[in-house]
Amino acid sequence: MKALIFLCVVTGAALVYLLSEASSNTALFAQNYPVLLGLGGGLSLGLMGLIGYQLYVLRKKLKERVFGSKLTLRLMVVFALMALIPGGLVYAISFQFLQRSIESWFDVRVDESLAGGLNLARSALENSLKELAQKADAMSLALASAQAVEAATLNRLREQHSIEEATLLTPRGRVIAQSGSEPVALLPDLPGANLLRQVRAQQPVRSIESIPERGLYLRVIVPVNVLTIADDMRILQVLQRVPTAIARDAKVVEKGYSDYQELLLARKGLKQIFGLTLTLAMLLTLFSALALAFLLSERLSAPLSALAEATRAIAKGDYSKLNPVKSRDEFGVLTQSFNTMTRQIADATEAMERNQQQLENAKTYLESILSNLTSGVLTLDERQYVKTVNAAANDILAITPGAFHGLRLPEWARHVPTVAPFAEVVLRHFASSAPGQWEEQMEFRRADGQRTLLLRGTRLGMSGGGDNGYVVVFDDITHLIQAQRDAAWGEVARRLAHEIKNPLTPIQLAAERMQQKLVAKLPEQEADMLRRSTSTIVSHVAALKGMVDDFTQYAHASRMNARAVVLNDLVREVLFLYESMGVSIEARLGDNLPAVFADPAMLRQVLHNLFQNALDALTGMDQPRILVSTSLGTGGVLLTVRDNGTGIADTVMGRIFEPYVTTKPKGTGLGLAIVKKIVDEHHGRILVENVKPHGANVSIVLPPKAA
């Protein structure tokens, strides 16, 4: 479109120029003026169609609310008014001027003045030519009387008569000698054959003519008649340049006279022709101005449209769109500034994204650390709302993820009752004004039993002062404490076995010896008392030996003879021994269970201890019942022993695996401790819990292969 408009404007300007030239040139007018008028009319119609199309496109853009279309419309109207108002005024004045002034051109007798000037120029040239002819005759006489004609002689005569160029020729036109005041070409401007023939007939030649590439010259050719009969005649040609000013004035006067004569011939239709030309030129100018107005308005609004598009791209997060700087004006400065701003925003955004990515990586890294920590971590803000809870904290407190969401620390006890003791301890420490880190050990009850937690907390203070939150780190040290207790009880058991077992055998032997030596010497009544006393001593020594043996077994590491064991076969074998106990024992053994890697003798002891504890718990119960089941559990084979007895008191549930912890009136409390020790040695897991309405359930998971 731009190329088409530019082509139309250039063509219109060329047509206006050609019309003006044709109007001032009669010959050109007669030949080409109608064609030029037709081309001008066609171009005007083309420009009108182009302007109409541009108006249609602009109207479409206005309807579609294209950015910059309103500015284009305003600029187009301004440019159009700037072209129409001055152009219309100039057209009106010019048209009136032409109509009223053309006649006045012919009122003055210009033709007489031009004719007089032309005659004056001709008279001046004729006088100069006549004077040059006299000098040529004088030189001809001098050359005719000369003994020998040389170039020096010709040059002396030329300078003597102030002639620009002189050439001496033979009658046939061959150059004998040549002389000039200025360097000339290798061959001088020689006369033609007709002129030579005329001179040989003793008729001198005088003319005013224009020599190509040299200008207007006076030419005189005269014969040089020698005095001797033996020599042929010669021809002398002299050239004198007409002064440049005179030649120019002469041409101007002659041209003006000729043009004026042609103008007189076209006087009748001159006003109509000029009026038509002026009108067509005005139309072409106006239409071209309107077309250019569209281009200029679009060109001026294009940078703003580009900036608007770039702004929308920036709003969408695309900072790669930079507008090229096409000029050095204000729009160029604005575009350059906008590009600089875009690059700065892009750099800032990139830096922000890089920092954000670093923060995300740091956060991910921290979350990875927190999620893999075995310690529970809680962070709270300054208002005591939870900010961070890692997975270990959820596991230790036995809560679901998100249980504390939207809750302040004082509200935990009301919404999550199981963590009330934990929240009370934390709130008490954070409510105090004591600075620094605090630490406390507490007992925490969960559904699977009592747990011992070690809590450590501190305030997170900002460098500028003020409270910025809290952090609590806590660990489940139940297994650590249990291990410490097991180690302590092991040491106690070793000491008891050493300090008690050694005197038992001498005591038993001494009592038996006393009975053997004295029973026959005493009366029957005293002998019977001695036998009862001795029997009591021996039975209690045997009981002490059994207790010491249990302690010894608990204290010393077992020597396992582990192999692949089918747990169901071992359960059936042990259950066979308890069929006559008067208690209903139901076995639900799973099918296709993998073998466990264990010591059969130690597993038998585990089963005996569990069955014996269940039988003891069922004493005095109506409809006593024991359920033994095996199945495939998480991490291995699951063995479960459940009874409907009295269950386990809550006060001892957390210490059920410690020695001397029992709810039975009789017993050492080593049964479950030994079971726990054997299960640990097999790298298994054991869980004891009460069941509703009453009873206890012991679950053991044994790995299917050696750990």
Protein Blocks (a to p, Z undefined) as FASTA:
>chain_A
ZZmmmmmmmmmmmmmmmmmmmmmpmklmmmmmmmmmmmmmmmmmmmmmmmmmmmmmmmmm
mmnopghklmmmmmmmmmmmmmmmmmmmmmmmmmmmmmmmmmmmmmpcfklmmmmmmmmm
mmmmmmmmmmmmmmmmmmmmmmmmpmbdcfklmmmmmmmnopabdcdddfkopafbdcdf
bdcdfbdcdddfklmmmmmnopacddddddehkbpcdddddddddfbfkbccdddddddd
ddfklmmmmmmmmmmmmmmmmmmmmmmmmmmmmmmmmmmmmmmmmmmmmmmmmmmmmmmm
mmmmmmmmmmmmmmnopakbccddfbfbfklmmmmmmmmmmmmmmmmmmmmmmmmmmmmm
mmmmmmmmmmmpcbdcddddfkopafbdcfklmmmnopaehklgoiafklmmmmmmmlmm
mmmmmmmmmmpmcecjdddddddddfkbccdddddddddddfkgpjebdcdddddfklmm
mmmmmmmmmmmmmmmmmmmmmmmmmmmmmmmmmmmmmmmmpcfklmmmmmmmmmmmmmmm
mmmmmmmmmmmmmmpccddddddddfklmmmmmmmmmmmnopacdddddehiacddddfk
lmmmmmmmmmmmmmmmmgoiahiaddddddddehiacdddddfbebjafklmmmmmpghi
afbfbdjhlmmmmmmmmmmmnopacddddddfbdcdddddddfbdZZ
